Amino acid sequence: MAVFRYEIRPVAGGWQVACNGVSGPPYATRDAAVLDTLAIAARFRADGHAADLRVFDHDGTGRYVEAKDAKLFRRS
């Protein structure tokens, strides 16, 4: 079983997703980054892997997000 740890942080030009310390290109919005990452994490969990997602705000505080929280992040 693999463990995937996702972190979403604000960066210049958008929101960046890092998985186990490896970052991808920024998303334009936080909501898009969260929803896409939740979908990916759900696939890993369905295959028996562990995956968690933490979203950080501009002030550096962070919170864990679960699939049930997807309704809080709407694409605009």
C-alpha positions as CSV (number, residue, x, y, z in Angstrom):
1,M,0.0,0.0,0.0
2,A,1.3,3.4,-1.0
3,V,0.7,6.6,1.0
4,F,0.0,9.8,-0.9
5,R,0.1,13.1,0.9
6,Y,-1.3,16.1,-1.0
7,E,-0.8,19.7,0.0
8,I,-2.4,22.6,-1.8
9,R,-0.8,26.0,-1.3
10,P,-1.3,29.5,-2.7
11,V,1.6,30.6,-5.0
12,A,2.1,33.4,-7.4
13,G,-0.3,32.8,-10.2
14,G,-2.6,30.4,-8.5
15,W,-2.7,27.3,-6.3
16,Q,0.0,24.6,-6.4
17,V,-0.6,20.9,-5.6
18,A,2.3,18.9,-4.2
19,C,2.2,15.1,-3.7
20,N,4.8,13.6,-1.4
21,G,7.0,16.7,-2.0
22,V,6.7,16.9,-5.8
23,S,4.9,19.9,-7.1
24,G,3.0,20.4,-10.4
25,P,2.0,23.5,-12.3
26,P,-0.4,25.9,-10.5
27,Y,-4.1,25.8,-10.9
28,A,-5.9,29.1,-11.5
29,T,-8.2,28.6,-8.6
30,R,-8.2,26.9,-5.2
31,D,-11.4,25.1,-6.0
32,A,-10.1,23.5,-9.2
33,A,-7.0,22.3,-7.4
34,V,-9.0,20.8,-4.5
35,L,-11.7,19.1,-6.7
36,D,-9.1,17.6,-9.0
37,T,-7.0,16.4,-6.1
38,L,-10.0,14.9,-4.3
39,A,-10.9,12.9,-7.4
40,I,-7.3,11.6,-7.7
41,A,-7.2,10.7,-4.1
42,A,-10.5,8.8,-4.4
43,R,-9.0,6.7,-7.1
44,F,-6.0,5.8,-5.0
45,R,-8.2,5.0,-2.0
46,A,-10.4,2.7,-4.2
47,D,-7.2,0.8,-5.1
48,G,-6.4,0.3,-1.4
49,H,-3.8,3.1,-1.0
50,A,-3.8,5.8,1.7
51,A,-4.3,9.4,0.5
52,D,-4.9,12.6,2.4
53,L,-5.3,16.2,1.3
54,R,-4.4,19.3,3.2
55,V,-5.3,22.8,2.0
56,F,-3.3,25.8,3.2
57,D,-4.6,29.4,3.3
58,H,-2.7,32.5,2.5
59,D,-1.9,33.0,6.2
60,G,-0.2,29.5,6.4
61,T,-2.9,27.7,8.3
62,G,-4.0,24.4,6.9
63,R,-6.9,22.0,7.2
64,Y,-7.5,18.4,6.0
65,V,-10.2,18.0,3.4
66,E,-12.2,14.8,2.8
67,A,-14.4,13.7,-0.1
68,K,-17.5,14.8,1.8
69,D,-16.1,18.4,1.7
70,A,-16.2,18.6,-2.1
71,K,-19.4,20.5,-2.0
72,L,-17.5,23.4,-0.3
73,F,-15.4,23.9,-3.4
74,R,-17.3,24.8,-6.5
75,R,-15.9,25.4,-9.9
76,S,-16.6,28.9,-11.0
